[in-house]
Amino acid sequence: MIPVDEINAAWGWVGLNAVEVLGENAFGNLIIRDDADTYWLLSPPDLRCEPVADDRAALDALSYNQAFLNEWYMPEEVRLAESTLGPLAAGRKYCLRIPSALGGRYGRDNLATVPLSELIRFAGEGAQQFDGMPRWN
C-alpha cells in the first residue's frame, strides 16, 4: 500500500489531505479517506482525484451501486491486462501508457505495469499540468 504522504505530495493540490487508503484496484485506483472523513476516488488512468462520498454511510452505499462497482473492479480491462501482461508482481499495477484522460484507450498496445507510487506521482503531476483543460474521455 502506498503511504498517504506520497498521495498528499502528488495530489494535495486538489484539496486532498489523505489519512487512510481503504482500497486499491489492479489499475491503481484508490479509495481514500481524508482528514474531514470525506472519501475520495483517485483514478490514475483518468488523471482524476475527487470526492465520491461525504461520509462512511455514503461510501457504504456505493458498494450496492452496480455502475460504481463495475468501474471499480474493471473486469474487462483487468482480463485484457492479465492476458496481455500476465499477473501483477508485488507492488505493481497495470497502467495505460497514454492515460485515458489524454485519449489513451484500453488496448494491448497501450498497457504496461508500473510501481504504484510512480503511477500515483505521475498521474498527480500530469493532472496538475492539464488542470482546467478539456478532457478527451
N, C-alpha and C positions, 0 to 999 in steps of 0.2 A: 504494500500500500504506500502511496506517495505521501510524504509529510505535508501537513497543512501549510507550513511556512513556504514551501515551494509553490503551492497553489496560490497563496496570497501574493507572492512575489510576481507571479505570471498574470494573475487575474484581479488583483486588488484594485486596479484602475476602474473596474466596473462597479465598485462598491461592495465587493465581497470581502468579508473578513471571516474566513473559514476557521472552524474549530474542530470539525469532525467529518471524515469521509464515511458515509454509510454504505455505499455500494459502488461497484465498478463493473463495466462490461468488457467484452472482448475487444472493442474498438476504443477503449479508454474513456468512455463516457463515465462521469462520476455523479453521484448524488451526494451533496454536501450540505451540512448544517452550519449556519453562520452564528455569530455571537448574539444575534437577536432571535434565534430559534426559527429563522426562515430557512427553507430548503431550496437549494439551487440545483439545476442540471447544468453540468459542464459538458459540452459536446465538441471535442476537438475537430471532427470532420466538418462540422458546421461553423467552426470558429465562433462559438457562441457559449455564453455562460449567463444564465438568467434564472430568477426565482421561478419555482414551479409550485410551491406550496407555502402558505403563510404560517402554518403550524403543523404539528405532528398528525392531527386528525385529517387535515387536507392531504398530507403526504400518504397516509394510510389509504385514503380513498382512491388515490391513483393506482393502488395495487388491484383495483377492480376495473380500471379503465383499459379496455382492450387495445385501443389505439396507442395509449401510452406504453402499455406492456410490449406491444409489437415493436414500437420504436426503441424501447429499452433493450429488449433481448436480440433484436435484429436477426432473426433466424435465417433468412435467406442470405444476408450479407455474410454472416458467420460461416454458413455452409460453403459459400463461394471462397471465402478466405482460407478455410481449413483445407478444401480440396486443392487450392492453388499453392498454398504456402506450408501446409501441414499444421500440426498442433503448435500452440504458443509455448515458447520457452519461458521459464520463470522470469517475472519482472517485465515481460514484453507484452505489447498489444498490437493488434492489427491496426493499420492506418491507411489512409489514402495518400498517395504521393502528391497529388494535387487535391487539396480539400474540396469538398462539395460546395462550400461557400464561394469558391473561385472557379466553379464549373467542372470540377473533377467528378467522375462517376464511379460507381461500384462495379468495376470490371477487372478481369485478371491482370491487365497491364497497368493498372493504377493502384495495386495493392502492395503493401510491404509490412514489415514488422519493425517496431522501434521500442526502446525502453520507455515506460510510462512517463517518467519525469521529463524526458526530452520531448515527448509528444505534448504534454501539458504546457511546457515552456514555449515550444514552437507555436502552438495554437494561440496562446495568450499574446505573444508578440505579434503574430500575424493579424489577429483580431484587432489589436490596438492600432496597427498601421492602417487597416482598412475600415476602421470605425467611421460611420457616417456615410460610407459609400454604398451604392446599390449592391444587393446580393444577387448571385446567379441562381440560387436554389429557390 
